[in-house]
Amino acid sequence: MKINLIKIGGSVISRESSPNKFDHSLVAHLAEQLQPFRQGLILVHGTGFVGKPPALTYGYYKTGKTQKKDSMAMIALKEELRLLNHRFVETLLAQSLPAIPFTVSQTFTPSMDGLKAGAETDLYQALDSGFVPVFYGDLITCGDGCFRVFSSDLITLLLSEVVKPDNTIFLSDVEGVYHKNTSEPIGVLNSSTAAELEDADGDRHDVSGGMSAKVAHALKIAAYSGKCFIGSGMKPEIVGGFLRGEQVRGTRVEAGNDSTR
């Protein structure tokens, strides 16, 4: 079975001005593009305007770990993240994508370094049944009253190590990875070209580390993937075109010798 692992950024699926901060129309159009490729499809989505504001308010974008005094707010945030995922899955189902949600707590180890025993079997059973597993960035408990961020980029990396996808695609709100002050995305990204990028291209207040962290994850993921691509999720035809084998605007990521975890 051909496996397509697609990470849809929170900046794609969420809008600060939209009801519930969810962009239903754009997600529906993405689902239309993905519907022909539903067999062997795994989706991961970020938290966007639901997850980022609390990270700034409570300061854990710096450390990835919350403070015990903020536990009630984090419990409320976990519910908001669950509802975001519910709206995402509900929209996919309306477009005839048989999406089935997977949580990080049921799938990954508490140390966030791999899959739990039996989780790989559950994942492949879902794929073999024709379902589309859907994961999302979340908070996990630490056992001390605090929570730790389990980012959608890390989820994508851990999944890629297990399923060895034919294609891994990152959909963002930009058309690829850029050099500073250029309007054209880099055609091919590898460890050499990544070293030339400047930190100014990233969002340092992004709890998942901004574009610089996404580039680092993508370089690692490319080592486990047949093809790895970063492109715009704001133009749903991009992902459809890539999966059809067309030449589309974006950045192709090539693994280097240092691109293993």
VENWOJO-V252201 format. One record per residue. N is the residue number from 1. SS is DSSP state (H for helix, E for strand, C for the rest). Layout:
n:N ss:SS
n:N ss:SS
This chain:
n:1 ss:C
n:2 ss:C
n:3 ss:C
n:4 ss:E
n:5 ss:E
n:6 ss:E
n:7 ss:E
n:8 ss:E
n:9 ss:C
n:10 ss:H
n:11 ss:H
n:12 ss:H
n:13 ss:H
n:14 ss:E
n:15 ss:C
n:16 ss:C
n:17 ss:C
n:18 ss:C
n:19 ss:H
n:20 ss:H
n:21 ss:H
n:22 ss:E
n:23 ss:C
n:24 ss:H
n:25 ss:H
n:26 ss:H
n:27 ss:H
n:28 ss:H
n:29 ss:H
n:30 ss:H
n:31 ss:H
n:32 ss:H
n:33 ss:H
n:34 ss:H
n:35 ss:H
n:36 ss:H
n:37 ss:H
n:38 ss:C
n:39 ss:C
n:40 ss:C
n:41 ss:E
n:42 ss:E
n:43 ss:E
n:44 ss:E
n:45 ss:E
n:46 ss:C
n:47 ss:C
n:48 ss:H
n:49 ss:H
n:50 ss:H
n:51 ss:H
n:52 ss:H
n:53 ss:H
n:54 ss:H
n:55 ss:H
n:56 ss:H
n:57 ss:H
n:58 ss:H
n:59 ss:C
n:60 ss:C
n:61 ss:C
n:62 ss:C
n:63 ss:C
n:64 ss:C
n:65 ss:E
n:66 ss:C
n:67 ss:C
n:68 ss:H
n:69 ss:H
n:70 ss:H
n:71 ss:H
n:72 ss:H
n:73 ss:H
n:74 ss:H
n:75 ss:H
n:76 ss:H
n:77 ss:H
n:78 ss:H
n:79 ss:H
n:80 ss:H
n:81 ss:H
n:82 ss:H
n:83 ss:H
n:84 ss:H
n:85 ss:H
n:86 ss:H
n:87 ss:H
n:88 ss:H
n:89 ss:H
n:90 ss:H
n:91 ss:H
n:92 ss:H
n:93 ss:H
n:94 ss:H
n:95 ss:C
n:96 ss:C
n:97 ss:C
n:98 ss:C
n:99 ss:E
n:100 ss:E
n:101 ss:E
n:102 ss:C
n:103 ss:C
n:104 ss:H
n:105 ss:H
n:106 ss:H
n:107 ss:H
n:108 ss:E
n:109 ss:C
n:110 ss:C
n:111 ss:C
n:112 ss:C
n:113 ss:C
n:114 ss:C
n:115 ss:E
n:116 ss:C
n:117 ss:C
n:118 ss:C
n:119 ss:H
n:120 ss:H
n:121 ss:H
n:122 ss:H
n:123 ss:H
n:124 ss:H
n:125 ss:H
n:126 ss:H
n:127 ss:H
n:128 ss:H
n:129 ss:C
n:130 ss:C
n:131 ss:C
n:132 ss:E
n:133 ss:E
n:134 ss:E
n:135 ss:E
n:136 ss:E
n:137 ss:C
n:138 ss:E
n:139 ss:E
n:140 ss:E
n:141 ss:E
n:142 ss:C
n:143 ss:C
n:144 ss:C
n:145 ss:C
n:146 ss:C
n:147 ss:E
n:148 ss:E
n:149 ss:E
n:150 ss:E
n:151 ss:C
n:152 ss:H
n:153 ss:H
n:154 ss:H
n:155 ss:H
n:156 ss:H
n:157 ss:H
n:158 ss:H
n:159 ss:H
n:160 ss:H
n:161 ss:H
n:162 ss:H
n:163 ss:H
n:164 ss:C
n:165 ss:C
n:166 ss:C
n:167 ss:E
n:168 ss:E
n:169 ss:E
n:170 ss:E
n:171 ss:E
n:172 ss:E
n:173 ss:C
n:174 ss:C
n:175 ss:C
n:176 ss:C
n:177 ss:C
n:178 ss:C
n:179 ss:C
n:180 ss:C
n:181 ss:C
n:182 ss:C
n:183 ss:C
n:184 ss:C
n:185 ss:C
n:186 ss:C
n:187 ss:C
n:188 ss:E
n:189 ss:E
n:190 ss:C
n:191 ss:H
n:192 ss:H
n:193 ss:H
n:194 ss:H
n:195 ss:H
n:196 ss:H
n:197 ss:C
n:198 ss:C
n:199 ss:H
n:200 ss:H
n:201 ss:H
n:202 ss:C
n:203 ss:C
n:204 ss:C
n:205 ss:C
n:206 ss:C
n:207 ss:C
n:208 ss:C
n:209 ss:C
n:210 ss:H
n:211 ss:H
n:212 ss:H
n:213 ss:H
n:214 ss:H
n:215 ss:H
n:216 ss:H
n:217 ss:H
n:218 ss:H
n:219 ss:H
n:220 ss:H
n:221 ss:H
n:222 ss:H
n:223 ss:C
n:224 ss:C
n:225 ss:C
n:226 ss:C
n:227 ss:E
n:228 ss:E
n:229 ss:E
n:230 ss:E
n:231 ss:E
n:232 ss:E
n:233 ss:C
n:234 ss:C
n:235 ss:C
n:236 ss:C
n:237 ss:H
n:238 ss:H
n:239 ss:H
n:240 ss:H
n:241 ss:H
n:242 ss:H
n:243 ss:H
n:244 ss:C
n:245 ss:C
n:246 ss:C
n:247 ss:C
n:248 ss:C
n:249 ss:C
n:250 ss:C
n:251 ss:E
n:252 ss:E
n:253 ss:E
n:254 ss:C
n:255 ss:C
n:256 ss:C
n:257 ss:C
n:258 ss:C
n:259 ss:C
n:260 ss:C
n:261 ss:C
